[in-house]
C-alpha cells in the first residue's frame, strides 16, 4: 500500500493537468467541468439553460457550475476566477462558465447635471484619468445594486442611452434621482431627440474597468494630513470594479465617510499597514507611507 499511494497520487495529478489543458471555453462556457474555487454565492434548482442567465443577472456572480444533481443544481460562485481554475469533472453533463460583466440595470431615468467645475461628493484624487466623463449616481431603488453608496465612489459605470456605450466615473451623488450626466457626457451619450426633451432612459452597469491610466490599486489619503499619528483618512481606487466595503488599521475598523474614504482615530505611523476588504472576498494591504495625500481634488464638468 505504501508503494502504491505515491503512484496513484502522481497519476491523478498528471490527469488533472492534462484535463486543464483539454478544457477550452467557447463563448465562456464548457461541458464536463468544475472550478477549483469553492466560494459559493448561491445555489438554485433550475434547468441547465437558465444557470448561465442566473449568473449574468446576479450581482457578484463571476462563474457558475451546473450539474444533474437533484434534477438540476446551479451553483453561482463569486470572486476572481480565470481559466486556470477550470478542471475536468467525472460528470460529463456538468456545465461551467465565466461571466465577465456585472448585470445591466435598464430604463433608468437620466437627466443633465447643471453644475460645472464640480468636485462632487466623492472628492476623487487628482490623477491621470483614462475615463474622463463624470456622472452623479442617484439612490432610487430601481437602480438596484448600483444605487449610490460611498463604496462606489471612483468606480466606472458603463452606460447606454441610445447613442452608443460610454464609460463614466462615479464622482457625485444625486439623492432621490436616477443618473445625472454632466455636460460632457450628456452631449456625447444622449440622442438629439432626448436632448430636446431634457430627459433620457439609459441602461447602466458597474464596469470592471479602472478609472486611471495607471495599472494596479491606488491608495490615497483623503486629506493632506499624512503625518497625523492620531487621525487617518484613506481610500483605495483603481480596483477594476472590485468594491471595497471595509478597511482595518492597527486592529481597528475604519468608518466609511460619504466621500468614499475610511477614517481612523487611533495611533499609527507611516510604517503601519492598512488593509482594505472587497465585497465578495479578498483583501489588499499597503503601507500608509505609500498612500499620498491630496492637496486638492479632481474637478469635473
WOHUGI-V692072 format. One record per residue. N is the residue number from 1. RES is the residue in three letters. OMEGA is omega in whole degrees, -180 to 180 (NA if undefined). NEAR is the number of other C-alpha atoms within 12 Angstrom. D_FIRST is the distance of its C-alpha to the first C-alpha in whole Angstrom. Layout:
# WOHUGI-V692072
N_RES_OMEGA_NEAR_D_FIRST / N_RES_OMEGA_NEAR_D_FIRST
This chain:
# WOHUGI-V692072
1_UNK_-178_7_0 / 2_UNK_-180_8_4 / 3_UNK_-175_9_5 / 4_UNK_-173_10_5 / 5_UNK_178_11_6 / 6_UNK_179_12_9 / 7_UNK_179_13_10 / 8_UNK_179_14_10 / 9_UNK_-180_14_12 / 10_UNK_-180_14_15 / 11_UNK_179_14_15 / 12_UNK_-179_15_16 / 13_UNK_180_16_18 / 14_UNK_179_14_20 / 15_UNK_-180_18_21 / 16_UNK_-180_25_22 / 17_UNK_179_18_25 / 18_UNK_-179_16_26 / 19_UNK_178_23_27 / 20_UNK_-177_26_29 / 21_UNK_-177_18_31 / 22_UNK_-177_20_31 / 23_UNK_178_29_33 / 24_UNK_180_25_36 / 25_UNK_171_23_39 / 26_UNK_-174_13_42 / 27_UNK_176_13_45 / 28_UNK_176_24_42 / 29_UNK_179_29_40 / 30_UNK_179_31_37 / 31_UNK_178_30_35 / 32_UNK_-167_28_31 / 33_UNK_171_34_31 / 34_UNK_177_39_30 / 35_UNK_177_37_31 / 36_UNK_179_24_28 / 37_UNK_-176_25_31 / 38_UNK_-180_21_31 / 39_UNK_-175_24_35 / 40_UNK_178_24_36 / 41_UNK_-177_26_40 / 42_UNK_174_24_41 / 43_UNK_-180_25_39 / 44_UNK_175_27_42 / 45_UNK_-177_22_42 / 46_UNK_175_23_43 / 47_UNK_-178_23_43 / 48_UNK_-175_29_42 / 49_UNK_-178_21_45 / 50_UNK_-175_22_46 / 51_UNK_179_36_43 / 52_UNK_179_34_44 / 53_UNK_179_26_47 / 54_UNK_179_34_46 / 55_UNK_-180_36_44 / 56_UNK_-176_28_48 / 57_UNK_-178_25_50 / 58_UNK_179_29_48 / 59_UNK_179_34_49 / 60_UNK_180_37_45 / 61_UNK_-179_37_43 / 62_UNK_178_40_42 / 63_UNK_-174_47_39 / 64_UNK_175_48_38 / 65_UNK_175_53_35 / 66_UNK_177_42_36 / 67_UNK_179_32_34 / 68_UNK_-177_21_35 / 69_UNK_-180_20_33 / 70_UNK_177_13_36 / 71_UNK_175_15_38 / 72_UNK_179_22_39 / 73_UNK_180_28_37 / 74_UNK_180_36_39 / 75_UNK_176_39_37 / 76_UNK_-175_41_39 / 77_UNK_-175_38_38 / 78_UNK_176_35_40 / 79_UNK_-175_30_40 / 80_UNK_177_30_39 / 81_UNK_175_26_37 / 82_UNK_-179_22_37 / 83_UNK_178_29_35 / 84_UNK_177_22_33 / 85_UNK_-175_26_31 / 86_UNK_179_36_31 / 87_UNK_179_35_28 / 88_UNK_179_33_27 / 89_UNK_175_26_26 / 90_UNK_178_16_25 / 91_UNK_-176_18_28 / 92_UNK_178_18_31 / 93_UNK_-179_22_34 / 94_UNK_-170_32_33 / 95_UNK_-176_41_36 / 96_UNK_176_44_36 / 97_UNK_177_43_39 / 98_UNK_178_39_40 / 99_UNK_-173_35_44 / 100_UNK_-177_31_46 / 101_UNK_170_27_49 / 102_UNK_-180_34_50 / 103_UNK_175_29_52 / 104_UNK_172_26_56 / 105_UNK_-171_32_58 / 106_UNK_171_25_61 / 107_UNK_-180_22_65 / 108_UNK_177_32_66 / 109_UNK_-176_32_69 / 110_UNK_-178_39_70 / 111_UNK_177_33_73 / 112_UNK_177_35_74 / 113_UNK_-170_32_74 / 114_UNK_-177_20_78 / 115_UNK_177_20_77 / 116_UNK_-178_17_77 / 117_UNK_-173_17_75 / 118_UNK_174_24_73 / 119_UNK_179_26_70 / 120_UNK_-180_34_69 / 121_UNK_-170_32_67 / 122_UNK_179_38_64 / 123_UNK_-177_35_66 / 124_UNK_-178_46_63 / 125_UNK_174_39_63 / 126_UNK_-177_25_65 / 127_UNK_173_26_63 / 128_UNK_-171_16_63 / 129_UNK_172_28_62 / 130_UNK_177_19_61 / 131_UNK_-172_30_62 / 132_UNK_178_31_65 / 133_UNK_178_33_66 / 134_UNK_178_48_67 / 135_UNK_174_50_66 / 136_UNK_-173_48_67 / 137_UNK_180_50_64 / 138_UNK_-178_34_66 / 139_UNK_176_26_64 / 140_UNK_-179_23_65 / 141_UNK_-179_18_62 / 142_UNK_177_22_62 / 143_UNK_177_30_61 / 144_UNK_-173_26_57 / 145_UNK_180_26_55 / 146_UNK_173_40_57 / 147_UNK_-168_32_60 / 148_UNK_168_38_61 / 149_UNK_-176_34_59 / 150_UNK_-180_36_59 / 151_UNK_-178_40_56 / 152_UNK_178_47_57 / 153_UNK_178_45_59 / 154_UNK_178_55_59 / 155_UNK_-177_44_57 / 156_UNK_172_40_57 / 157_UNK_171_45_58 / 158_UNK_-177_38_59 / 159_UNK_176_41_62 / 160_UNK_-177_32_64 / 161_UNK_180_35_67 / 162_UNK_-179_24_68 / 163_UNK_-176_22_69 / 164_UNK_-179_17_65 / 165_UNK_-180_21_62 / 166_UNK_175_32_63 / 167_UNK_180_36_61 / 168_UNK_-179_43_63 / 169_UNK_175_47_62 / 170_UNK_-179_49_62 / 171_UNK_-179_46_64 / 172_UNK_176_43_66 / 173_UNK_-179_38_66 / 174_UNK_-172_30_69 / 175_UNK_-179_19_69 / 176_UNK_-176_19_70 / 177_UNK_177_25_69 / 178_UNK_176_36_67 / 179_UNK_172_49_67 / 180_UNK_-178_43_70 / 181_UNK_176_49_70 / 182_UNK_-170_37_72 / 183_UNK_-177_27_74 / 184_UNK_180_26_73 / 185_UNK_179_38_70 / 186_UNK_-178_38_72 / 187_UNK_-177_25_74 / 188_UNK_-168_26_71 / 189_UNK_-172_36_69 / 190_UNK_176_34_72 / 191_UNK_-176_23_74 / 192_UNK_-177_17_78 / 193_UNK_180_16_78 / 194_UNK_177_22_76 / 195_UNK_179_24_78 / 196_UNK_180_14_81 / 197_UNK_-179_14_80 / 198_UNK_-179_22_78 / 199_UNK_177_26_75 / 200_UNK_174_32_72 / 201_UNK_-173_30_69 / 202_UNK_169_34_66 / 203_UNK_-173_32_62 / 204_UNK_176_38_60 / 205_UNK_173_40_56 / 206_UNK_-175_39_54 / 207_UNK_176_34_54 / 208_UNK_-176_25_50 / 209_UNK_177_33_53 / 210_UNK_177_35_54 / 211_UNK_-176_38_58 / 212_UNK_175_27_58 / 213_UNK_178_18_58 / 214_UNK_178_18_56 / 215_UNK_176_16_52 / 216_UNK_-180_18_50 / 217_UNK_179_28_50 / 218_UNK_178_33_54 / 219_UNK_178_37_54 / 220_UNK_164_38_58 / 221_UNK_-180_40_60 / 222_UNK_178_36_62 / 223_UNK_176_27_65 / 224_UNK_179_20_67 / 225_UNK_-180_24_65 / 226_UNK_-178_27_62 / 227_UNK_178_22_63 / 228_UNK_-174_21_64 / 229_UNK_-179_20_61 / 230_UNK_-180_18_62 / 231_UNK_176_26_62 / 232_UNK_173_42_60 / 233_UNK_-174_39_60 / 234_UNK_178_47_57 / 235_UNK_180_53_56 / 236_UNK_-177_48_53 / 237_UNK_176_44_54 / 238_UNK_-174_36_53 / 239_UNK_178_34_50 / 240_UNK_176_31_50 / 241_UNK_176_38_50 / 242_UNK_-176_39_48 / 243_UNK_178_41_50 / 244_UNK_-178_38_50 / 245_UNK_180_31_50 / 246_UNK_177_34_50 / 247_UNK_-179_38_50 / 248_UNK_-177_35_50 / 249_UNK_-178_35_51 / 250_UNK_175_25_51 / 251_UNK_-180_16_49 / 252_UNK_179_21_52 / 253_UNK_178_21_52 / 254_UNK_176_29_55 / 255_UNK_-177_26_57 / 256_UNK_178_29_58 / 257_UNK_-179_25_61 / 258_UNK_-177_25_63 / 259_UNK_177_34_63 / 260_UNK_180_41_59 / 261_UNK_177_37_59 / 262_UNK_-180_36_57 / 263_UNK_179_29_59 / 264_UNK_176_30_58 / 265_UNK_178_21_60 / 266_UNK_-174_21_58 / 267_UNK_176_18_58 / 268_UNK_-179_25_56 / 269_UNK_179_22_57 / 270_UNK_-178_25_56 / 271_UNK_180_18_53 / 272_UNK_179_23_52 / 273_UNK_167_25_49 / 274_UNK_-178_38_50 / 275_UNK_178_29_47 / 276_UNK_-177_37_48 / 277_UNK_-177_27_46 / 278_UNK_-172_28_46 / 279_UNK_-176_24_46 / 280_UNK_176_23_43 / 281_UNK_-180_26_41 / 282_UNK_-179_21_40 / 283_UNK_178_24_43 / 284_UNK_-180_27_45 / 285_UNK_-179_25_46 / 286_UNK_176_27_49 / 287_UNK_-179_26_51 / 288_UNK_-180_35_54 / 289_UNK_179_23_56 / 290_UNK_178_23_55 / 291_UNK_-178_32_56 / 292_UNK_177_29_60 / 293_UNK_180_27_63 / 294_UNK_174_23_65 / 295_UNK_177_17_69 / 296_UNK_-178_18_70 / 297_UNK_177_25_68 / 298_UNK_177_27_68 / 299_UNK_-174_26_71 / 300_UNK_175_35_71 / 301_UNK_NA_29_73
